[in-house]
Amino acid sequence: MEEQVSSARRIRQLAAERPDDLALRHIALDGGEPAFTWRELDRRSSQLAGALAERGLGFGEHLGLGLRNSPQFVLAVFAAWKLGAVPIPVRWDVPEWELGRLKEVIEPRVHLGGEDLAWIDSTERLDVPDLPDATSPQIHGICSSGSTGTPKVIVSDRPSVYVARMATPLAESWGPVPRPQTVLVLAPMYHANGLTTLYNLLGGDHLVVMEKFDAARVVDVIERHRITTFTATPTMLQRIADLPGVDGRDLSSIRWFTQGAAPMPPSLVHRWAGLVGAEKIHMVYGMTEGLGLTALRGDEWMEHQGSVGRGIRGTEVRILDADDKELPTGEIGEIYLRTPGSDTSSHYLGAAPKLHRTADGFQSAGDLGYLDGNGYLHLVDRRVDMIISGGANVFPAEVEAALIDHPKIADVVVIGLRDPEWGRRVHAVIEPADPAAPPTASEVISYAKSRLAPYKVPKTVELVDAIPRSEATKVNRGAMVAARDEAVPTANTGAAR
């Protein structure tokens, strides 16, 4: 059985074994790049733990973290683990009414926000307390709620223990990966893709944490710090690939990277295959609830284009209908996953509805897809995002993938708007590549007609200065639909004929 130690003890081990090794570098918005050794991370997180204990944070209690990607965020997570508390990050930019609603669900004993940064820094002057070895009953929570609907706070059922497999690179499913890695953190650390990079840190890898994603600066950081891996969304990858002159930049340090969060347009896969090599691309499908994972490598994807892979690490995949009956190969239904072991289990805080679970333990987060004849999963979209237009099912992800290749389009979101004739009409919200020369509605619709079945083509097109994406590059489709269903069409909206 693999040896387990508390996360708190693991931090102390690394500080003892490699005290002066660089562990963490922060790429700050002000241009600074402060760095921290293991000795510093251990000492300062212990000092902060003592200060948090004085504020009442104790074993099993929740620590709310409304902090940007920063050294203070990492120190606070480490401090929570050293007290046996449970860190639960929240978005730092939510309005007060939503933060209040999240706090009602999380019930944090202590909540740290931007106003607490100076206080966190001041704890460096305190004595280092003698802390007992503690193990948090849950390693962390993740908030997965937008500005509407019931707050969904997902808490891992795994305690804060370190085992080597936590930090095992996904790419090792295909071959050995040199360690330590230099991991670039692009996602906000309130998101699972950002927070779980701390497992890499506990595994002895080096983290380079960007305070905020910026495509041009990402390439600079890759070159300067010889980044070996990162995780990114398709939107992030698109923005990097669209940078002028990126083909001539030095990306040779990248050994592999992970793409997740949404289906990757085929053109973008081929673009990155040209930039770094198809074998370095790893596409992953999973969810915050930890139901399981599917994955495949870019060169494998070339033989199964559009797929998000097959189950890995024991994950089983089924496609079921509304009555939990298995559907035949190629037929679209709801994706259900099952993974053995308790490492992947989680629960919700508050009143968020539980995921549907079959009698034999498969669960679904509501995504739709199908399996091909070789058992590869093809992700279609989320059921809640599906547009029923004129009685036909339209999947926004498919329409977005068709439109993003238009040279005048920088970003696109497709939603369904209320319509007296169609029930819901397919509506494309477009961010132009050049605001001075945006595409016309007729250009967008004509381009869509050349790539999609007629019923999938947007009936209306809207131009915006920027798609309203979070720092995790996600969009709140529900909020976009609600705002437009109540609004009168504007001059920059064109209709299909």
N, C-alpha and C positions, 0 to 999 in steps of 0.2 A: 504493500500500500504506500502511496506517495506521502512523503513527510509533509506535515502541515505545521505552520507556526502562525501566531497571530500577526496581523499586518503591523501592529505596533512593534512586536519583536523583530520583524523583518527589517523595519526602518533602522532599528538599533544595530542589527547585524551588519547592514550595509555601511552604516556610519563607522563601525569598528573595523571592518575589513578594508574599506576604501575611503577613508575620511576626507582625503583631498581630491578625490575624483569629481569631475564636473557631473552633476546629476540633472540640473534644470537650467535652461536659459529662457528668458522671457523676451519676446520681440514686442516692445511697447509701442503705443501709438505715438509717443513723443520722440521716437527714434532711438531711445535707449535700449540696451540689450543686457540687463543685469543677469549675472550667473550665480548659481548656488551649488556648493559642494554638498556631499552627503553629511558631513559634520554639521554644516550650517542648517540643513533641512531638519536634522534630528534635534539639534539644540533649540532652534526657533519654534518648531512645532511643539516641543515639550513646554517651552515658556508660554506659548499661546494656550496650550491645554490647561496649564495651571490657572491662567487668567479666566478661561471659560468656566472652569470648575468654580471659581469664586463668583461668577455670574449665575451659577446654579445648574450648569449643564452636567448631567450625570449619566450613569450607565443606562443604555437602552433608550435614552431620550433623543429627540430629533433636533439637529442643528440645521436651521435654514440658512442657505447661502445665496444671497442675491448679489454676487460679485462677478465682475468680468473675468476672463481668462487672465490670471495674474499669479505671482508668487504667493500672494495672500490667500488666494483660493486654495492652492495646493497645501499650504501650511494649515489652513483651517480643516481640510479633509483629514490630514494626518493627525491633527490635534483631536478631532472627534474620535478617530480610531483609538488613539492612546487613552481616551477616557471611556471607551466602550460605548460611545454614542453613535448615532446614525446620521451621516451627512446627507442632506437633501437639497440639491441646488435648485434654484428657480431663476427664471429670466430676470435680469437686472433692469430691463426696460419696460416691464409691465406697468400699466397704470395702477394707481393706488387702490382702486376698487377691486381690481383683479388680484392684486397682491393680498389684499385683505381676505378675499374669498379663498385663495390658496392657503393662507395661514390657518384659516378655520379648519381645513382638511388636514394639513400637515401637523398642526399643533406643536410648533417648535418651542422648545424650552428657551432657546436663544436664537435670534435671527440676526445675521450679519449682512449689511448692505453697504453701498458705496460710502455712506457717511461713517462707516466703521473702519475704513482703511487706515486712518491715522492711529486709531486705537490699537489695531492689530500690529502696526509697526512699532508702537510704543512698548509692546510687551517684550521686545528684544532687550530692554533694560532690566527685566525682572530676573530673579534667581531661577535657576533650572530646578524644577521640583523633582522629587523622587516619586515616579509614577509606577504603580503596579502594572504587571502585564495584563492587559485587558483585551477582550474579543467582543466587538459589537455583535449583537444578535442578528442584525442585518447589515450588510456591507455598505449599502447606499440606497437612496431612492431617486427616482427620475420623474419630473413633472412632464406630462405629455398632454397638455391641454392648450387650446387656443383661447381667443378672447370670447368665444361663445361656447355654450354647452357645459356639461358637468366637468369640473376639474378632475383630471385623472392622474393620480400620483401612484407610480408603480414602484413598489419596494421589493428588492431582491430578498429571497428567503435564505440566501447563503450568508453565513456569518463572515466577519472580517478576518478571514484567515488567508494566508498566502500558500499557494501550492504552485509548483513550477508550470503546470499546464495553463494556469491563468495568463501567463506571459508568453506562452508558446506562439510564435508567429503563425498566422493562418497559412502562409506560403509554405510552411514545412509539410503540409499535406502533399506537396509536389516535389520537395527536395530540401536539402539543408539550407539554412539561412545563417550567415555569419553574425555572431554576436560579439559585443553589444551593438544593437542597432542605434541609429540616430533618428528618432521619431519626430516628425513635424506634426504638431497639433493644429489643425485648421479649424475644426468645429468648435463652437462654444462649449465649454465644459459643463454647462447645464444639460447638455445633450449626451446621450449614452456614448456616441462615437468619440466625444471629447473626454468625458469622465473616465471611461475605462482604459484610456492610455496610462492612467496611474498604475494599472497592473503591469504595463511594460516597465514603468519606473521601478516598481518593486522587483521586477525580474532582472534589474541591473542595466537596462537600456537607458539611453540619454534622451530627455525630452527637450524639444525646442517648441515653446508654446507661443503662438501668435495671439496677441490681445484681440485682434480683429482680422478677419480674412480680407486680404487685398491681393488680387491676382499678380500684379507687377512685383509686389514685395515678396510674394511666395517664391518666385523664380530667383530673386536676389538671394533669399535665405537658403534655398536649395544649393545654389552655387557656393555661397560663402561658408556655410556650415556643413557641407557635404552630407546632406540629408539622404538617408537610405530608404525610408518608407514613410507613408502617410495614408490617411483615409480621407476620402473626399466624396462629395455629392456630384451628380452629373453637372449641375449648374456651376460648381466651382471648377470642375475640369473644363467645361466649355469656356469659361472666362479666361482661364490660363491659356488654353489652346488658341484663343482668339487674339492674344497679345501680339502686337507687331514685333517681328523679329524673333519670336520664340523658337523657331526652327534652328536658329543659330546659337541658342544658349546651351550652356553645359549642364545637361541633366544626367550625366553619366554616373553620378553617385547613387542614383535611385536603383535599388535592387528589386523592389516590388512595391506595389501600392494597392490599396483596397478601394473599390467603388461600391457604394451602397445608397440606401435611402429612397431610390426611385429607379425605374428602368432606364438604362443607358441607351440613347439613340445610336443605332448602328454606325452612323457616320462619325460619331464621336469616338467609338471604339477604334475604328480604323485610323482616325486622326492620332490617337494616343499610341496606337501600335506603330505608327510612323515616327512618333517622337521618341519613344523609349524601348519599343519592342513589345510585341503582343504577349510574350511569355511573362512580362513583368506586371501585367494587368490582372487583377483578381476581382471578380464581381461576386458580391455576396448578397444574399437575401435573408433577412431575419427581422426581428422586431424587439422593442425594448423589453417586452414581457419575457424574452428568452425562451420561446417555445422550441427553437431549433434553428439550424442554419442550412442553407444550400449555397453552393459556390462552384465556380469554375474559373479556369485561367483563360487569358485572352486567346492563346493559340487554340485552346479547346473550343472556345466560343466560335471561332471561325468555322468550325464544323457543325456548330449548333447555334447559328446566329439568332439572336433574340432571347436566348435562354438565360436563366439565372442559376443554372447548374443543377446538380443532384445533391441529395442530403449528405452532409459530412458530420463527423464526430457522433455517429450513431443516429442522426436525424432520419426519421421516416416521413414520407410525404404521401398524402392522399388528396384527391379531388372529389368532393362530395356535393350532392345536391341539397335542397332545402330539407329533405327528409333523412339526411345523413347516409344516403346511399351512394356508393362509389360510382363515379362516372367513367365511361370508356375513354380510351386514349384519344386525345385531340379535342375533347369536349370541355368547354369552359364551365367551371364551377368554383366553389369556395375552397381555398387552400387550407388544408389541415396538416399540422406538424405534430410529431411526438418524438421526444428525446428521453432516453433513460437517465436516471439519476436525479438527485435533488438540487444539483448545482444550478439548474436552469429555471427552477420554480420561482414564482413571485406572487405578490398579492397587491390589491388596490387598497389605498386608504379612502375613506369617505364613501360616497354613494355611487361611484361609477359602476355601471353594470359589469358583471363578470363576463369573461369570454365564454363562448359556447364550447362545451366539452362533450365528446362522444363517450359512450359507455366504456370503450376500451382505451380512453386516455388521450385521444387526439384533440388538439385545440386549434381554433382559428381566430385571427385578428381581423377578419372581414375582407381579406384580399382575394381577388379573383385571378384564376389562371388555369392552365391545363398542362398535362404531361404529354410529351411526344413519345414516339415508339421506343426510344432508347431510355426512357425514364427521366429525361431532362425537364425541369420545370420552366414554364414560360409564364411570367407575371404579366397580367393584362392591366389591372388597375385595382383600386379599392372600390368595394361595393358602394360605399357612401358617395364616391365621386362619379359613379356611372350616371350618364345622362340618358333618360328615356325620351327620345324625340320622335314624335309621330309613331310611337309604338315600337321603335327599334332601339336597341342598346348601343350607345356610343361611349367608348372609353377615352376620356381626355388624354391619357398618356400616349395613346396611338396617334391622336391628332397632333399633339404637341411634337412628337418625334418626327412627324411628316413636315411640320412647318419650320422647325428650328434650323433646317438646312438652307432656308431662303437667305440669300446674301444680305438682304436689308433688315433681317430680324435678329436682334441680339438676345431676346428672351421672350417667352410666350407662356401663357397660362390659358387653358381652355376650360370653360365652365358652362353650365346649363342655366339659361335664364327663362323665367316664366313667359309663355307665349300663348295667345288665344288659339292659334292654329295648330301648333306642334306640341303643346303641353310644355315642353322645354325645348328651346332652340339652342343649337351649338353656337357658342359665342367665344371668339378668340380675343384675348387681351394681349396686345403686342407692345413690346419695348423696341423701338427701332435702333438699328446699329448706328445710324447717323441721324440725329434729330432734325438736321437740316434737309434731309432727303428721305423721309419715311416712305414705306410702301403704302400704296393706296389699298383700299378695301378690295377693289376688283383684282389687284395684283395678288393679294393674299389668297383670295377665294379661287382664282384661276390656278394658282400654284397648288392649292389643296386638291382641286379637281384632278390634277394630273397625277396625284399620288394616293388618293383615297376613294372609296366607294362614295357615290353621290350623297347618301344619307349621313355620312360622317363629316361632310364639308361644312365649315362654319357658315352660318347664315348671316351673322353680323361680325364686324371687326371693330375693335376699339384700340386707339393709340394712347399710350400713357408714357410719361417721362421715365418711369422706372416701375418694374414689377415690385409690389410690396412684399418682399421676402424678409424673413427673419435672418438673424446672423448665422443660423444653421442652414440658410438658403431654402427654407420651407415656406410655403404659402398657406394662408388660411382661406381655403376655397369657400367655406361656408360664409365667412364675413364678406368676401368679394361678391358672392351671389346675393346676399341680403342687401348690401349697399346698392347694387344695380337693379334689383327687383323693385326697389322703392324709388329709384331715380327716373327722371325723364331722359331718353336718349339724347346724347350731345352731338355736336357737329362733327366730331372726329369718329363717329360710328357709322360704318357703311353696311348696307344690307346686300345679301346675295340676291341675284335675280334668277 
